[in-house]
């Protein structure tokens, strides 16, 4: 019994590793022949009889899908190498590094045939423009129409502004800092926690506010999000010190819906 | 209408269609030429090409699915895009008049050759690293964005750079790589 369970666990780990390695070959553009297709197929074949539930079968299907993508990449690789355009990328890089800007430009001029294009206004668009101009109301008249209501000026208090939610009770940066400390405390010992466990609160309003603050934690480099695509779970991992992310690499947006239904499900799950 | 007059009229029409930018991108699709010039538009374009050659210009055909190995079919021609491009090459002085600095040209050449060498796809980080070798750091990002805006390259959400429509229309990829390797 326990032997079977252990084999299953091992099999799942194998499949996840296969999926990851195939994905990295595709994303990083490395030699797809580094993927040993025969060996991987043998592994997938070996563990296949163990899979019973849909989740396991999905994992198996994903592994097969990834290996198919790797085979496709291998075929494209061979095709490209057999074309006259194929040149070793390292050789090209070396040439480019060695040559001066002027030499590179001179080479480029010989292979560059720019498009000739002219832009001009046609009699038809000119007629349209005149018509538009003639129908245009003078600025004075237009501004008169958009004049706003005149209200007597007065004074307000800080409390009133807080009540109207124009300014926050606490300074935003301080609030963010407190929220970050809270995240670090919750994730202590585990390194990361489930996103919903962190933002989930007693009320829906509070949960939305937490999600809003969490988005700033990630944007400002206080924390990062990790997605387990198989389990469809989002984790949030706090950084020990903020890491400035702006301009360093391409930012990726990760939309996470915080619907009332989701919150109710999460709350029900927590209570259970 | 006499045959000679017919072709003279069609030639003028084709010149207007191809020279003046009518859409966001320059060039005219084959089916559009067929609609305006008739089914024998490839013949008219060949005629126009022979006129333009004397002026160091040419009619360039860019096929949607890459250059066909045999004679293109009518369907392939209808889907293709036609441009007027320079037949010969530019001198550095002429490029300056077009608003391109030698740095910009060298950067563009490096970007395009790297993408070609990497099977038509290279990560932006990788290209940036290479460009930093020749260009001042602050110009690298500005230049890559400029090449994207001009339609020479495109970038996907994963930060991978690809060759875009303008490269396919203007650059003789094989000549570029061959000349680079011959250096």
Interface residues (C-beta under 8 A of the other chain):
Chain A: X27 X28 X29 X76 X77 X80 X84 X85 X87 X88 X89 X91 X92 X93 X95 X96 X97 X99 X101 X102 X103 X104 X105 X106 X107 X108 X109 X110 X111 X112 X113 X114 X115 X116 X117 X118 X119 X120 X249 X250 X252
Chain B: X19 X20 X21 X26 X27 X57 X58 X60 X83 X84 X85 X86 X87 X88 X89 X90 X91 X92 X95 X98 X102 X103 X105 X106 X108 X109 X110 X113 X114 X116 X117 X118 X119 X121 X122 X123 X124 X125 X130 X133 X134 X157 X158 X159 X166 X169 X170 X171 X172 X173 X174 X175 X176 X177 X179 X180 X181 X183
